Amino acid sequence: MKLEGKVAIITGSSRGIGKTIAWRLGKEGAKVVVNGRKESRLSNTLAFLKNEGIEAAACAADVSIPEDCRKLVEYAVNEFGSVDILVNNAGVGSRGYFENTNPDVFRQLVNINILGSVYPTLEAIPDLKKNKGSVIFISSLAGFRGMPDKAPYCMTKMAQTSLAESLHNELMQAGVHVGIVYVNATVNDPEKRVLNADGSWKPLLQRNSIWLDTQEDVARVVLNMIKKRQFKSIVGLKGKFYYLLQKLVPWFVDFTFRHNLEVIEELDE
Ligand SMILES: NC(=O)c1ccc[n+]([C@@H]2O[C@H](COP(=O)([O-])OP(=O)(O)OC[C@H]3O[C@@H](n4cnc5c(N)ncnc54)[C@H](OP(=O)(O)O)[C@@H]3O)[C@@H](O)[C@H]2O)c1
C-alpha cells in the first residue's frame, strides 16, 4: 500500500512509540490522527507533527471506552473523509508477582491492552473493508512467553496474537490487511509509567542498555508491514534472537527469568 494521502489513526500516540509511528507514517504522506487521553500532551504532539509538515489531527479518547472509540473513528472520518489504516498501539505495562496483584490491575490491563484494541478495530472495520486497508497491533516480546513479575502484561500481549490471527483469517477475503508487530524493549519516553501490583503508577526510568531498540526501529517495521502487507514481524535482530531462543531452549529462558529478574527489565517494557 502506498501511504500518500491515506488516513491513519494511531492510538496512544501522544508520546512514545505511537508518536514516532505517527511521525513516520506522516513523513510518507499519510494524514494522521493522533490519540491519547491527556489533552495538553496531545496538543504538543499535534503541534510537533504540523511543524514537521505533516497533515495531522488529534482526538482525545480513552481506548478502553467503546463510545470514545466510536468518537475517535468518527472524528477521523469527519476530518479526513475515511480511515485506511488503524494502528492499535495504546498499551500499558505492569510490574509485580501474580499473588500480590490487585485484581483491578488485571482489569485495567485487559481494558486497555485487549479491549482497547478491540473497540477501535470494530469501529474502523467498515472503512477498512471499503478501502482494503490495514489494521496493525503493537505487541511485545512479552507476547511470546509468560514472564515472572509481569503476568497481566504478558497475558494481554498474548491475547493480541489470537485476536490478530482470527482477524487475519476473517478479513483476508475482504481484502483487509492485518498485521502484528512484536516489539523488543525500546528506548522509552521519560514520561512512561507502568502499573505496580498494588495499582500505583511507577515511572519507568529511562533504560540505558545495548539490548534496547529505538522508537524509529519500531516505526520502520510498522511502515514496512503496511507497505508489504505483512502479517507478523519481530522488531530487530535482538527480538528475533529472543524469539528463537525461547522456541528452541525454553527451559534456559525460564531458568534465566527465575534467577535474574533484571533480565526481564532489559527484555521488555
Ligand atoms: N517501550 C517499550 O519498551 C515497549 C516494548 C514492547 C512493546 N511496547 C508496546 O508499545 C506500545 C507503546 O508503548 P510506549 O512505550 O510508547 O508507551 P508510553 O510511552 O507509555 O505511551 C503510551 C501512549 O498511550 C496513551 N494511552 C495510554 N492509555 C491510553 C488509553 N486508555 N487510551 C488512549 N491512549 C492511551 C498515552 O497517553 P495518555 O496517558 O495521555 O493517554 C501515550 O500516548 C504499547 O502497546 C506497549 O505495550 C513497548
The ligand as a MOL file (V3000), in Angstrom:
LIG
                    3D

  0  0  0     0  0            999 V3000
M  V30 BEGIN CTAB
M  V30 COUNTS 48 52 0 0 0
M  V30 BEGIN ATOM
M  V30 1 N 8.5060 0.7930 25.3200 0
M  V30 2 C 8.7890 -0.4950 25.2240 0
M  V30 3 O 9.8910 -0.9350 25.6170 0
M  V30 4 C 7.7990 -1.4710 24.5960 0
M  V30 5 C 8.2140 -2.7920 24.3750 0
M  V30 6 C 7.3190 -3.6860 23.8030 0
M  V30 7 C 6.0390 -3.2640 23.4580 0
M  V30 8 N 5.6550 -1.9750 23.7070 0 CHG=1
M  V30 9 C 4.2830 -1.5870 23.3470 0
M  V30 10 O 4.2870 -0.4120 22.5490 0
M  V30 11 C 3.1140 0.3690 22.8180 0
M  V30 12 C 3.5220 1.7920 23.1540 0
M  V30 13 O 4.4000 1.7640 24.2740 0
M  V30 14 P 5.2010 3.0690 24.7460 0
M  V30 15 O 6.4010 2.5720 25.4620 0
M  V30 16 O 5.3610 4.0260 23.6480 0 CHG=-1
M  V30 17 O 4.1550 3.6480 25.8480 0
M  V30 18 P 4.0490 5.0740 26.5420 0
M  V30 19 O 5.2820 5.9030 26.3610 0
M  V30 20 O 3.5630 4.8140 27.9190 0
M  V30 21 O 2.8850 5.7900 25.6960 0
M  V30 22 C 1.6020 5.2760 25.7660 0
M  V30 23 C 0.6720 6.1700 24.9670 0
M  V30 24 O -0.6410 5.6110 25.0470 0
M  V30 25 C -1.5350 6.5790 25.5830 0
M  V30 26 N -2.5360 5.8450 26.3530 0
M  V30 27 C -2.3720 5.1210 27.4670 0
M  V30 28 N -3.5420 4.5870 27.8630 0
M  V30 29 C -4.4610 5.0060 26.9560 0
M  V30 30 C -5.8550 4.8280 26.8220 0
M  V30 31 N -6.5560 4.1070 27.7180 0
M  V30 32 N -6.4910 5.3920 25.7730 0
M  V30 33 C -5.8100 6.1290 24.8690 0
M  V30 34 N -4.4870 6.3500 24.9550 0
M  V30 35 C -3.8320 5.8050 25.9920 0
M  V30 36 C -0.6490 7.5470 26.3990 0
M  V30 37 O -1.2010 8.8390 26.5320 0
M  V30 38 P -2.1840 9.2220 27.7790 0
M  V30 39 O -1.5400 8.6450 29.0150 0
M  V30 40 O -2.2670 10.7060 27.7720 0
M  V30 41 O -3.4910 8.5820 27.4780 0
M  V30 42 C 0.5770 7.5840 25.4920 0
M  V30 43 O 0.3540 8.4620 24.4090 0
M  V30 44 C 2.3600 -0.3540 23.9430 0
M  V30 45 O 1.3410 -1.1490 23.4040 0
M  V30 46 C 3.4430 -1.2240 24.5770 0
M  V30 47 O 2.9090 -2.3610 25.1970 0
M  V30 48 C 6.5040 -1.0740 24.2650 0
M  V30 END ATOM
M  V30 BEGIN BOND
M  V30 1 1 1 2
M  V30 2 2 2 3
M  V30 3 1 2 4
M  V30 4 1 4 5
M  V30 5 2 4 48
M  V30 6 2 5 6
M  V30 7 1 6 7
M  V30 8 2 7 8
M  V30 9 1 8 9
M  V30 10 1 8 48
M  V30 11 1 9 10
M  V30 12 1 9 46
M  V30 13 1 10 11
M  V30 14 1 11 12
M  V30 15 1 11 44
M  V30 16 1 12 13
M  V30 17 1 13 14
M  V30 18 2 14 15
M  V30 19 1 14 16
M  V30 20 1 14 17
M  V30 21 1 17 18
M  V30 22 2 18 19
M  V30 23 1 18 20
M  V30 24 1 18 21
M  V30 25 1 21 22
M  V30 26 1 22 23
M  V30 27 1 23 24
M  V30 28 1 23 42
M  V30 29 1 24 25
M  V30 30 1 25 26
M  V30 31 1 25 36
M  V30 32 1 26 27
M  V30 33 1 26 35
M  V30 34 2 27 28
M  V30 35 1 28 29
M  V30 36 1 29 30
M  V30 37 2 29 35
M  V30 38 1 30 31
M  V30 39 2 30 32
M  V30 40 1 32 33
M  V30 41 2 33 34
M  V30 42 1 34 35
M  V30 43 1 36 37
M  V30 44 1 36 42
M  V30 45 1 37 38
M  V30 46 2 38 39
M  V30 47 1 38 40
M  V30 48 1 38 41
M  V30 49 1 42 43
M  V30 50 1 44 45
M  V30 51 1 44 46
M  V30 52 1 46 47
M  V30 END BOND
M  V30 END CTAB
M  END
